[in-house]
């Protein structure tokens, strides 16, 4: 018993000595402010509220607001909790009440680069970390060298699998953007989400990214010796857009043009959505039929017909379609209207009758012929108490593409209402395809990818295509404030200059059929997607990509285990059940 008590006493003494050593003022110098080439990144992706869990790689000095310091060893596990408005740090058997703010400062020694790994995150964060209490939650800001920061930006704004020359283009744009955001008067310069540029830490396997960043070290885009706002987006839909069309303002640098981008249009990886409308009207979605009903309500010939939801209505044949009315002057291909000529059948309103003509039967072959066919009408018949639609005539209507047609046909991509829509016709159907993922200004990531992979273009040539008139220069790293973007661009509201905007989610407003249940796509990353397929098989055709938080009506389990049949207001198909969560 005495031996046990002695061991416990010795252990207590040793722990006290360790605490005193760690809390004593340190003689080592620690970095308190970033270098001129440093950048402060607010970490929002972690959704921190009242706790931070991390593991240190390399030694760190913890510094509290009252001057208290704590030296933590390499590989230390650290937990910081917010309790009663104060930050409490736990590590290696020691707890420390840090008040409203604490900073973890790197100790660079032995040639190693200290950094932090946050629990459940794969990236390595080689910087100093500041934690503070703001609005009742933990605010985390990491300070690290700009070129290091880019190593954790480029592979997530593009992909490390892209050609190195395309990644160099991304590195120059990301560097230019980051430097234009430096603001010593703010608590941080950029955030780690698509509101600025995605930053997920460094991954050693991303070799192409490392080559791209080091291969363009310090290069930025300028116009008249000022940093430009190097806007870029995932895909421009085949045509670059002008900044003034997106954000307004007139004082725009003359290094942006509206021009066709065949590389973006031809790249099979450019995000597009398509809807096939059969000429016999057999596959039109309820949402699209609803648009046609609404358009027909103003037609005098339809005054006797019931066009309300729930009343029988069908399109018998689509005769023609035409995209019209560009939003901007030439050469803009951003069309805003869809003209459609079609013949339809509908039920008469209760109590309305019309005399039969020509036997009251409509032959689809007549509708597909060159000669117009008289529209026969008949008194409403009934089957099981339900009215039967009768031929109502042929009509020309004009629909708004935004948001009506795009939502009804699930063609919306970025939610900005700026998709470039194209139309193709064959013998049996019309196909509408939308493209443009983001604002479309400046560099297209998919276009840059295809320029580098298909035509072997270098990064300077690609940059000159997307930013004509801009000049590549070496950023000197001076401490003086950098030139800022033109004032009109700084104050005009508009989408964030980001390559990965949040995709639009499709509406789900229909009532749940019997036996169905409501689900949400949740078990994927924010910047990932779930394939909706025509059949319950990973080899089946992909109808579209579904994004996180997309609501779905789950109709039934598929014949293939692990798959379910789902639908929204605009589309129906199959997904894997494991990626869904039930909405309570």
C-alpha positions in Angstrom: 0.0 0.0 0.0 2.9 2.4 0.8 4.5 1.7 -2.6 1.2 2.6 -4.3 0.9 5.8 -2.3 4.5 6.7 -3.1 3.9 6.2 -6.8 0.8 8.3 -6.8 2.7 11.1 -5.0 5.6 11.0 -7.4 3.2 11.1 -10.4 1.5 14.1 -8.9 4.8 15.9 -8.4 5.9 15.2 -11.9 2.6 16.4 -13.4 2.9 19.7 -11.3 6.5 20.2 -12.5 5.4 19.6 -16.1 2.6 22.2 -15.8 4.9 24.7 -14.3 7.4 24.2 -17.1 4.7 24.6 -19.7 3.2 27.7 -18.2 6.5 29.4 -17.6 7.4 32.3 -20.0 9.2 30.8 -22.9 12.5 32.0 -24.2 11.6 30.9 -27.8 10.5 33.6 -30.3 7.1 33.1 -31.7 5.5 34.6 -34.8 2.8 37.1 -33.8 1.9 38.6 -37.2 1.9 37.3 -40.8 4.6 38.1 -43.2 3.8 40.5 -46.0 3.0 37.4 -48.1 0.8 35.9 -45.4 -3.0 35.6 -45.5 -5.6 35.2 -42.8 -8.3 32.6 -43.6 -11.5 32.3 -41.6 -12.3 28.6 -41.2 -16.1 28.3 -41.8 -16.3 24.8 -43.3 -16.0 23.2 -39.9 -19.2 24.9 -38.7 -17.6 25.5 -35.3 -19.9 26.5 -32.6 -18.7 25.5 -29.1 -15.9 23.0 -29.7 -12.7 22.4 -31.7 -10.8 19.1 -31.8 -7.3 19.0 -33.3 -4.0 17.2 -33.4 -0.7 19.1 -33.6 2.1 18.1 -36.0 5.1 19.9 -34.6 5.3 22.1 -31.4 3.0 25.0 -30.8 3.0 27.9 -28.4 -0.5 28.7 -26.9 -0.8 32.4 -26.0 -3.8 33.7 -24.2 -5.1 37.3 -24.2 -3.8 37.9 -20.7 -0.2 36.9 -21.7 -0.3 33.3 -20.3 1.7 30.9 -22.5 1.7 27.2 -22.8 4.1 25.2 -24.9 2.6 22.1 -26.4 4.7 19.2 -27.7 4.4 17.6 -31.2 1.6 15.1 -31.7 -0.4 16.7 -28.8 -4.2 16.3 -28.9 -6.0 19.5 -28.2 -9.6 20.2 -27.4 -10.9 23.8 -27.0 -14.4 24.2 -25.6 -16.6 27.3 -25.3 -18.1 27.4 -21.8 -19.9 30.4 -20.3 -18.4 32.7 -22.8 -14.8 31.6 -22.2 -12.5 29.3 -24.1 -11.2 26.3 -22.2 -8.2 24.4 -23.6 -7.5 20.7 -22.7 -4.3 19.0 -23.7 -1.9 16.4 -22.3 -3.6 16.3 -19.0 -3.6 20.1 -18.6 -6.5 22.5 -18.7 -6.2 26.2 -19.3 -8.9 28.9 -19.1 -8.0 31.2 -22.0 -10.7 33.9 -21.8 -12.2 35.3 -25.0 -9.2 34.6 -27.2 -6.2 32.2 -27.6 -3.6 31.8 -30.4 -1.7 28.7 -31.4 1.7 29.8 -32.8 4.0 27.5 -34.7 7.4 26.7 -33.5 9.5 26.2 -36.6 12.5 24.0 -35.8 14.5 21.1 -37.1 13.5 22.0 -40.7 10.0 20.7 -40.2 6.8 22.6 -40.9 4.4 22.5 -38.0 0.7 22.3 -38.7 -2.7 21.2 -37.4 -5.0 18.4 -38.3 -8.6 19.0 -37.4 -10.6 15.9 -36.4 -12.5 14.2 -39.2 -10.7 16.4 -41.8 -8.1 15.1 -44.2 -6.2 18.2 -44.9 -3.1 19.5 -43.2 -3.2 23.1 -42.0 0.3 24.5 -41.7 -0.3 27.9 -40.0 -1.0 29.8 -36.8 -4.5 29.5 -35.4 -6.4 32.2 -33.6 -9.6 31.2 -31.7 -11.9 33.9 -30.4 -15.4 34.2 -29.1 -17.7 36.1 -31.5 -21.5 36.3 -31.3 -21.6 33.4 -28.8 -19.6 31.0 -31.0 -16.0 30.1 -31.7 -14.4 32.0 -34.6 -11.3 30.3 -36.1 -8.8 32.2 -38.2 -5.6 30.6 -39.6 -2.7 32.7 -40.8 -0.3 31.1 -43.2 2.0 32.0 -46.2 0.0 32.9 -49.3 1.8 30.3 -51.5 1.1 27.6 -48.9 -2.5 28.7 -48.8 -2.8 28.2 -52.6 -1.7 24.6 -52.2 -4.9 24.0 -50.3 -7.1 26.1 -52.7 -6.1 25.1 -56.2 -7.0 21.3 -56.0 -10.5 22.1 -54.6 -11.3 25.0 -57.0 -10.2 22.7 -59.8 -9.0 19.2 -59.4 -5.5 17.8 -59.0 -6.3 15.5 -61.9 -6.5 18.5 -64.3 -3.5 19.2 -66.6 -0.7 21.1 -64.9 -1.1 24.0 -67.3 -4.8 24.4 -66.4 -3.9 24.3 -62.7 -1.3 27.0 -63.3 -4.1 29.2 -64.7 -6.1 28.5 -61.5 -3.1 29.3 -59.3 -2.6 32.7 -61.0 -6.3 33.5 -60.7 -6.5 32.3 -57.1 -3.3 34.2 -56.1 -4.5 37.4 -57.7 -7.9 37.1 -56.0 -6.4 36.4 -52.6 -4.0 39.4 -52.8 -6.9 41.7 -53.8 -8.7 40.7 -50.6 -5.9 41.5 -48.1 -7.4 43.9 -45.5 -5.4 44.7 -42.4 -8.4 46.5 -40.9 -10.6 43.3 -40.8 -10.4 40.2 -38.6 -9.6 38.0 -41.7 -8.9 38.4 -45.4 -10.8 35.4 -46.9 -13.0 32.6 -45.9 -12.5 28.9 -46.7 -15.7 28.4 -48.6 -17.1 29.3 -52.0 -17.9 32.8 -50.7 -14.2 33.4 -51.4 -12.2 30.3 -52.4 -12.5 26.8 -51.1 -9.6 25.9 -48.8 -9.4 22.4 -47.3 -5.7 22.2 -46.2 -2.8 20.5 -47.9 -2.7 16.9 -49.2 0.8 15.5 -50.1 -0.7 13.4 -52.9 -1.7 16.5 -54.9 1.5 16.6 -56.9 0.1 18.5 -59.9 -1.1 21.3 -57.7 2.3 21.6 -56.1 3.9 21.9 -59.6 1.3 24.5 -60.6 1.7 26.7 -57.6 5.5 26.6 -57.6 5.6 27.0 -61.4 3.8 30.3 -61.2 5.3 31.5 -57.9 4.3 35.1 -57.3 2.6 35.7 -60.7 -0.5 37.8 -60.7 -2.8 39.4 -63.3 -2.8 43.2 -63.6 -4.4 45.9 -65.8 -2.7 49.3 -65.8 -0.5 48.2 -63.0 -3.4 47.2 -60.7 -4.5 43.8 -59.6 -7.6 42.8 -61.5 -10.5 41.0 -60.0 -9.7 37.6 -61.5 -13.2 36.2 -61.7 -13.6 32.6 -62.7 -16.3 30.0 -62.7 -16.7 26.3 -63.2 -18.3 26.5 -66.7 -19.4 29.4 -68.9 -21.8 27.4 -71.0 -19.9 28.1 -74.2 -19.7 31.9 -74.0 -17.9 34.2 -71.5 -19.9 36.9 -69.8 -19.2 40.5 -69.1 -18.8 41.7 -65.4 -21.2 44.6 -65.9 -23.9 42.1 -66.8 -23.5 40.3 -63.5 -22.5 43.0 -61.0 -23.4 46.3 -62.9 -21.2 49.3 -63.0 -19.5 51.0 -65.9 -15.9 51.3 -64.8 -14.9 47.8 -65.8 -11.3 47.0 -66.8 -11.0 46.4 -70.5 -9.6 42.9 -70.0 -13.0 41.1 -70.2 -14.9 40.3 -73.4 -18.0 38.4 -74.3 -16.7 35.7 -76.7 -17.6 32.2 -77.6 -15.6 29.5 -75.7 -15.6 26.3 -77.9 -13.4 24.5 -75.4 -16.0 24.9 -72.6 -18.8 23.9 -74.9 -17.0 20.8 -76.2 -15.7 19.6 -72.9 -17.7 16.5 -72.0 -17.1 17.3 -68.3 -18.8 20.7 -68.4 -21.9 20.6 -66.3 -25.0 20.6 -68.4 -28.6 19.5 -67.9 -30.9 18.3 -70.7 -34.6 17.7 -71.2 -36.0 15.7 -74.1 -39.5 16.7 -75.1 -41.1 14.1 -77.3 -43.1 15.5 -80.2 -46.1 13.4 -79.3 -46.2 15.0 -75.8 -46.0 11.7 -74.1 -43.2 12.5 -71.6 -43.9 16.1 -70.6 -43.6 16.7 -66.9 -46.6 17.9 -64.8 -44.7 21.1 -64.1 -44.2 21.8 -67.8 -47.8 21.0 -68.6 -48.8 23.4 -65.9 -46.9 26.2 -67.7 -48.7 25.4 -70.9 -52.1 25.5 -69.1 -51.4 28.9 -67.7 -50.3 30.2 -71.0 -53.5 29.0 -72.7 -55.8 30.7 -70.2 -55.4 34.0 -72.2 -56.4 32.3 -75.5 -60.0 33.2 -76.4 -60.4 29.7 -78.1 -59.9 28.1 -74.7 -62.6 29.9 -72.7 -64.9 26.9 -72.7 -62.1 24.5 -71.5 -61.2 23.6 -68.0 -57.5 24.4 -67.6 -57.2 24.1 -63.8 -54.9 21.6 -62.2 -56.5 18.2 -61.9 -58.6 18.6 -65.0 -57.6 16.3 -67.9 -55.1 18.0 -70.3 -52.6 16.6 -72.8 -50.3 17.8 -75.5 -51.1 15.8 -78.7 -48.2 17.1 -80.8 -45.4 19.7 -80.5 -45.1 21.3 -83.9 -42.1 23.6 -83.3 -39.9 25.3 -80.7 -37.7 28.4 -80.9 -35.4 30.1 -78.5 -35.8 33.9 -78.6 -35.1 37.3 -76.9 -31.4 37.5 -75.8 -31.0 39.2 -72.5 -28.2 41.4 -73.8 -27.2 42.8 -77.1 -25.1 40.8 -79.6 -23.2 38.6 -79.4 -25.0 37.4 -76.3 -26.6 33.9 -76.6 -28.3 34.1 -73.3 -31.9 33.6 -74.5 -34.8 34.3 -72.2 -37.9 33.1 -74.1 -39.2 29.8 -75.5 -41.7 29.9 -78.3 -43.7 26.7 -78.7 -46.4 25.7 -81.2 -48.5 22.7 -80.1 -51.8 21.0 -80.4 -53.6 19.9 -77.3 -56.7 18.3 -75.9 -58.6 19.4 -72.8 -61.9 18.8 -70.9 -64.7 21.2 -71.3 -65.9 23.1 -68.3 -68.9 21.6 -66.5 -72.1 22.5 -68.3 -70.4 23.5 -71.5 -71.1 21.6 -74.7 -69.9 22.1 -78.2 -71.3 20.5 -81.4 -69.4 17.6 -82.9 -67.6 18.3 -86.2 -66.1 15.7 -88.6 -66.8 12.8 -86.3 -65.0 14.3 -83.3 -61.9 12.2 -83.8 -58.4 13.7 -84.2 -55.8 11.7 -86.1 -52.2 12.4 -85.0 -51.1 11.8 -88.6 -53.1 14.8 -89.6 -51.4 17.0 -87.1 -48.0 15.9 -88.3 -48.9 16.7 -91.9 -48.4 19.9 -93.8 -52.1 20.9 -94.1 -53.9 22.3 -91.1 -56.6 20.1 -89.7 -60.0 21.5 -88.4 -60.3 21.2 -84.7 -63.1 18.8 -83.9 -65.0 19.2 -80.7 -67.5 17.1 -78.9 -69.7 17.1 -75.8 -67.8 15.9 -72.8 -68.0 12.2 -72.4 -67.3 10.5 -69.1 -65.4 7.4 -68.0 -65.8 6.4 -64.3 -67.2 9.9 -63.7 -64.1 11.7 -65.1 -64.3 14.1 -68.1 -62.5 13.0 -71.2 -60.3 15.5 -73.0 -61.2 16.5 -76.5 -59.1 18.2 -79.2 -58.9 21.9 -78.4 -56.8 23.3 -81.2 -53.3 24.4 -82.2 -51.7 27.3 -80.3 -48.5 29.4 -80.3 -47.4 30.5 -76.9 -44.2 32.1 -75.5 -42.8 30.9 -72.1 -40.3 32.6 -69.9 -37.1 30.4 -69.6 -36.3 31.9 -66.3 -37.4 30.6 -63.9 -40.4 28.9 -65.4 -39.1 26.5 -68.1 -35.8 25.8 -66.4 -37.5 24.9 -63.1 -40.2 22.9 -64.8 -37.7 20.8 -66.8 -35.0 20.7 -64.1 -32.6 22.6 -66.3 -31.5 25.1 -63.7 -27.9 24.8 -62.6 -26.5 27.6 -60.6 -29.7 29.3 -59.6 -28.6 32.7 -61.0 -31.0 32.5 -63.9 -28.1 32.9 -66.4 -27.9 29.5 -68.1 -27.2 29.5 -71.8 -29.9 27.2 -73.3 -29.5 25.5 -76.7 -32.2 23.7 -78.7 -31.8 20.6 -80.9 -34.5 18.9 -83.0 -34.7 15.4 -84.5 -37.4 13.3 -86.0 -39.1 12.5 -82.7 -38.2 15.1 -80.1 -36.8 18.5 -79.2 -33.9 18.6 -76.7 -33.2 21.6 -74.6 -29.8 21.7 -72.9 -28.6 24.3 -70.4 -25.0 25.1 -69.6 -23.1 27.6 -67.4 -22.2 26.7 -63.8 -21.5 30.1 -62.1 -21.5 33.6 -63.4 -19.5 32.9 -66.5 -17.1 35.9 -66.2 -13.4 35.4 -66.8 -11.7 32.0 -66.8 -13.8 28.9 -67.3 -12.3 26.0 -65.4 -13.7 23.4 -67.8 -12.6 25.5 -70.7 -9.1 25.9 -69.3 -9.0 22.1 -68.7 -9.9 21.4 -72.3 -7.6 24.0 -73.8 -4.7 22.3 -71.9 -5.7 18.7 -72.5 -7.1 18.8 -76.0 -5.0 21.5 -77.7 -1.9 21.5 -75.4 -2.1 25.2 -74.7 0.1 26.7 -72.0 -1.1 28.7 -69.0 -0.1 32.1 -70.4 -2.0 31.4 -73.7 -5.1 30.3 -71.7 -5.0 33.4 -69.5 -4.7 35.7 -72.5 -7.9 34.1 -74.0 -10.0 34.7 -70.8 -8.4 38.0 -69.8 -7.4 39.8 -73.0 -5.3 42.8 -72.3 -4.3 41.7 -68.7 -0.6 41.6 -68.0 1.2 38.9 -66.0 3.5 40.4 -63.4 5.6 39.2 -60.5 4.1 40.3 -57.2 6.9 41.9 -55.3 5.5 41.2 -51.8 5.8 44.8 -50.6 4.1 45.7 -47.3 2.4 48.7 -48.8 -1.4 48.3 -49.4 -2.1 46.7 -52.8 -4.2 48.4 -55.4 -7.9 47.4 -54.9 -10.4 46.5 -57.6 -12.3 49.4 -59.1 -14.8 51.0 -56.6 -17.8 50.2 -58.7 -17.0 46.5 -58.5 -16.3 46.7 -54.8 -19.7 48.1 -53.9 -22.0 46.5 -56.5 -23.8 43.5 -55.1 -23.6 40.3 -57.0 -22.6 36.6 -56.9 -19.3 35.9 -55.2 -16.3 35.4 -57.6 -16.2 31.7 -57.1 -15.7 28.6 -59.2 -18.2 26.4 -57.3 -21.5 28.2 -56.7 -24.2 26.4 -54.8 -26.4 24.5 -57.4 -30.1 25.2 -57.5 -32.2 22.5 -55.8 -35.3 21.3 -57.6 -38.7 21.9 -56.0 -40.7 19.2 -54.3 -44.3 20.5 -53.8 -46.4 17.5 -54.8 -48.2 15.6 -52.1 -46.7 12.3 -51.1 -48.3 9.3 -52.9 -49.5 6.5 -50.7 -46.6 4.5 -49.3 -44.0 7.2 -50.3 -41.8 9.1 -47.9 -39.7 12.3 -48.1 -35.9 12.2 -48.0 -33.0 14.5 -48.4 -29.6 14.0 -50.0 -27.2 14.3 -47.1 -24.5 11.7 -47.0 -22.2 13.5 -49.4 -19.8 16.5 -49.2 -21.0 20.0 -49.9 -19.1 20.2 -53.1 -20.0 16.6 -54.3 -23.1 15.2 -56.0 -25.2 12.1 -56.2 -26.1 10.6 -59.6 -29.7 10.2 -60.5 -29.9 7.3 -63.0 -32.5 5.9 -65.4 -32.2 2.4 -63.9 -31.1 1.0 -60.5 -27.5 0.4 -61.6 -24.2 2.2 -61.4 -23.8 1.5 -65.2 -27.2 3.1 -66.1 -27.5 6.5 -67.9 -27.1 9.5 -65.6 -30.1 11.8 -65.8 -28.6 14.5 -63.7 -26.5 15.2 -60.6 -28.3 15.8 -57.3 -26.7 18.0 -54.7 -26.7 18.1 -50.9 -30.0 18.9 -49.2 -32.0 18.1 -52.3 -35.4 16.9 -51.2 -36.7 13.7 -52.9 -40.0 11.8 -52.8 -39.0 8.1 -52.3 -41.6 6.2 -54.3 -40.5 2.6 -53.7 -37.6 0.2 -53.2 -36.1 -0.9 -56.5 -35.7 -4.5 -57.5 -31.9 -4.1 -57.0 -31.0 -4.1 -53.3 -29.8 -0.7 -52.0 -31.5 1.4 -54.7 -34.8 3.4 -54.5 -37.0 5.1 -57.1 -37.3 8.8 -56.4 -38.9 11.9 -57.9 -39.1 15.7 -57.7 -41.6 18.0 -59.4 -39.6 17.8 -62.6 -37.7 14.5 -62.8 -37.9 10.8 -61.8 -35.2 8.2 -61.5 -33.1 5.9 -59.2 -30.5 6.6 -56.5 -28.7 4.6 -53.9 -30.5 4.6 -50.6 -27.3 5.0 -48.5 -27.0 8.6 -49.6 -30.4 9.6 -48.3 -31.8 10.6 -44.9 -35.5 10.6 -44.1 -37.0 14.1 -43.5 -39.0 14.0 -40.3 
